[in-house]
Amino acid sequence: MTKIGFISDIHGNIDALQAVLAKLDQCGCDMVFCLGDIVGYGAGPSECIKLIREREIPSVMGNHDEYVTLLMDPRVEKLREEIREAIYWCQGKLSMDELRWLAKLPMRIETEEFTVLHGSFHTIKWAYCLDEPTFAANFKMQTMPLAFCGHSHSPLLGIEVPNDIPYVDYIRKTIIKPDLKYMINVGAVGQPRDRDPRACAVIYNLASRELELIRVEYDIAAAQARIRAAGLPEKFARRLQEGR
């Protein structure tokens, strides 16, 4: 195993997922990890789950994956109205087998080389890694030198700086140094929020320690049409084109 692809925040966008996986295959990835939020917002949750399962892609649980499995749970009522609407719609579209599969996803996957999780190592559940303060809070709890996350929908590289604030920047092609602590936020497949509407993923080469961000064009109009046909909030369709 040399090249590993990392994807996150698919959010029911089957058009984006298919395009990203095709690109990762083209790039020669030997394995792909999914960092959560397979469902939510988009109109193809079942299709996305099916593809992830067919390809046996190791996956961790995201917050939207958890929300959808909280049947009749009062915690869902505390979420924003449009998120609740998407959750209830998704619950009605997924089979019990798919819901059970989501509910059993682990919070983390640890390998000898890295750890993957959805949000952060912070003790607050579903904390983000999106700026210097949140990366700093994460590094206080992160023990592995290298970890990958999603959740913020923005591709960011965070490096711990002893006795100072972390270095945080947009992901560029770089070499991961063995003597530093990194958290790599791999961005979003199905709903980018960094003003670039293209689907996003990250490739890491274990042998060369090279990290690379990839952006993939996909049929945004088709994904928007699915959302509108499903009767989901227009905001979910509109933001795909805007990348925010």
C-alpha positions in Angstrom: 0.0 0.0 0.0 1.6 3.3 -1.1 -1.0 5.9 -2.2 -4.0 6.5 0.1 -7.0 8.6 -0.8 -8.9 10.5 1.9 -12.5 11.7 1.4 -15.0 13.3 3.7 -18.3 15.1 3.8 -20.0 13.4 0.9 -23.4 14.5 2.2 -25.5 12.4 -0.1 -23.9 13.8 -3.3 -23.6 10.7 -5.4 -22.5 12.7 -8.5 -19.5 14.2 -6.7 -18.6 10.9 -5.0 -18.5 9.0 -8.2 -16.3 11.6 -9.8 -13.9 11.7 -6.9 -13.5 7.9 -6.6 -12.9 7.7 -10.4 -10.1 10.4 -10.0 -8.6 8.5 -7.0 -8.6 5.3 -9.1 -6.9 7.2 -12.0 -4.3 8.5 -9.6 -3.4 5.0 -8.5 -4.7 5.0 -4.9 -4.3 1.6 -3.3 -6.9 2.4 -0.6 -9.4 5.0 0.3 -10.6 6.2 3.7 -13.9 8.0 4.3 -13.9 10.5 7.2 -17.6 10.7 7.8 -20.8 12.6 6.9 -21.7 10.2 4.1 -25.3 11.5 4.3 -27.0 14.8 5.0 -28.0 17.7 2.7 -27.8 15.8 -0.6 -30.5 13.7 -2.3 -28.5 10.4 -2.8 -27.8 9.1 0.7 -28.7 5.5 -0.1 -26.7 5.5 -3.3 -23.6 6.9 -1.5 -23.8 4.3 1.3 -24.2 1.6 -1.3 -21.1 2.7 -3.2 -19.0 3.1 0.0 -20.0 -0.4 1.1 -19.5 -2.0 -2.3 -16.0 -0.6 -2.5 -15.4 -1.6 1.2 -14.1 1.8 2.0 -13.2 2.1 5.7 -15.3 4.8 7.2 -15.7 6.7 10.4 -18.9 8.3 11.8 -19.7 12.0 11.0 -22.1 14.1 12.9 -24.8 13.9 10.2 -24.4 10.2 10.1 -25.1 10.1 13.8 -28.0 12.5 13.5 -29.7 10.3 10.9 -29.5 7.3 13.2 -31.0 9.1 16.2 -34.6 8.0 15.5 -37.1 9.7 17.9 -34.2 11.3 19.7 -34.9 14.8 21.3 -31.4 15.9 20.4 -32.4 16.2 16.8 -35.0 18.8 17.7 -32.2 21.2 18.9 -30.7 21.4 15.4 -31.4 24.1 12.8 -34.7 23.7 11.0 -33.2 22.9 7.5 -30.9 20.3 9.0 -33.8 18.7 10.8 -35.7 18.6 7.6 -32.8 16.9 5.8 -32.4 14.4 8.6 -36.1 13.4 8.6 -36.1 13.1 4.9 -33.0 11.0 4.9 -34.4 8.7 7.7 -37.4 8.1 5.4 -35.2 7.1 2.5 -32.7 4.7 4.1 -33.4 1.1 4.9 -33.0 -0.3 8.4 -30.0 -2.1 7.2 -28.4 1.1 6.0 -29.3 2.9 9.3 -27.8 0.1 11.3 -24.6 0.3 9.2 -24.3 4.0 9.8 -24.9 3.5 13.5 -22.1 1.0 13.8 -19.4 3.2 12.2 -16.5 3.8 14.5 -15.5 7.3 15.7 -11.9 6.8 14.8 -9.7 4.4 12.7 -6.1 4.1 13.8 -3.3 2.6 11.7 0.4 2.4 12.3 1.0 5.5 10.2 -2.0 7.8 11.0 -5.4 8.2 12.6 -8.6 9.3 10.8 -11.7 10.9 12.4 -14.4 13.3 11.4 -13.9 16.3 13.6 -11.2 16.7 16.2 -9.4 15.1 19.1 -10.9 17.8 21.3 -13.0 16.5 24.2 -16.0 18.5 22.9 -17.8 16.2 20.5 -17.8 17.3 16.9 -15.4 20.1 17.5 -13.8 21.6 14.3 -10.3 22.0 12.9 -10.8 25.2 10.9 -8.5 27.9 12.3 -5.5 28.5 14.6 -7.5 28.3 17.9 -9.4 25.1 16.9 -6.2 23.4 15.6 -4.4 24.4 18.8 -7.2 22.8 20.9 -6.9 19.7 18.8 -3.2 19.4 19.2 -3.5 19.4 23.0 -5.3 16.1 22.7 -3.7 14.6 19.6 -1.1 12.0 20.3 -0.5 10.6 16.8 2.0 12.6 14.7 -0.3 12.4 11.7 -4.1 12.5 11.6 -6.7 13.3 9.0 -10.2 14.9 9.6 -13.0 16.6 7.7 -16.1 18.3 9.1 -15.3 21.9 8.3 -15.6 21.3 4.5 -12.4 23.3 3.9 -9.1 21.7 3.0 -6.5 22.8 5.5 -3.1 21.8 6.7 -2.4 22.3 10.5 1.1 21.9 12.0 1.8 22.1 15.7 4.3 24.8 16.6 5.7 24.3 20.2 5.0 27.3 22.5 3.2 29.1 19.7 0.0 29.1 17.7 -0.2 26.3 15.1 0.7 26.9 11.4 -2.6 26.6 9.4 -2.8 27.0 5.7 -4.7 25.8 2.6 -3.3 22.4 1.5 -0.6 22.6 -1.1 1.6 19.7 -2.3 4.0 19.2 0.6 6.2 16.6 2.3 5.0 15.5 5.7 8.0 15.7 8.1 8.3 12.8 10.6 9.4 15.1 13.5 6.3 17.4 13.4 2.6 16.9 14.4 0.1 17.3 11.6 -3.7 17.4 11.3 -4.9 17.3 7.7 -8.4 18.5 7.0 -9.3 16.9 3.7 -12.2 19.2 2.7 -15.5 18.0 1.3 -16.5 15.8 -1.6 -20.1 16.7 -1.7 -20.4 20.2 -0.4 -17.1 22.3 -0.4 -17.2 25.6 1.5 -13.9 27.2 0.5 -15.4 29.0 -2.5 -14.3 26.3 -4.9 -17.3 24.2 -5.9 -15.3 21.3 -7.3 -15.3 18.1 -5.2 -12.3 17.8 -2.9 -10.0 14.9 -1.7 -6.5 14.3 -0.5 -3.9 11.8 -1.5 -1.0 10.8 0.8 1.9 8.7 -0.5 3.2 6.6 2.4 6.6 6.0 0.7 7.5 9.5 -0.2 5.4 11.2 2.5 4.0 13.5 -0.1 0.6 15.1 0.5 -1.5 16.4 -2.4 -4.9 18.0 -2.7 -7.0 17.2 -5.7 -10.1 19.0 -7.0 -12.5 17.3 -9.3 -15.1 18.7 -11.7 -18.5 16.9 -11.5 -22.0 17.5 -12.8 -23.2 20.1 -10.2 -26.4 20.7 -12.2 -27.4 17.0 -11.9 -26.8 17.1 -8.1 -28.8 20.3 -7.8 -31.6 18.7 -9.8 -31.7 15.7 -7.4 -32.0 18.0 -4.4 -34.8 20.1 -6.0 -36.7 17.0 -7.1 -36.5 15.6 -3.6 -38.1 18.8 -2.2 -35.1 19.5 0.0 -34.3 23.1 0.9 -33.2 25.2 -2.1 -30.2 26.4 0.0 -28.7 22.9 -0.3 -28.8 23.1 -4.1 -27.7 26.7 -4.4 -24.6 26.4 -2.3 -23.2 23.6 -4.5 -22.6 26.1 -7.3 -21.2 28.7 -4.9 -18.8 26.4 -3.0 -19.9 27.8 0.4 
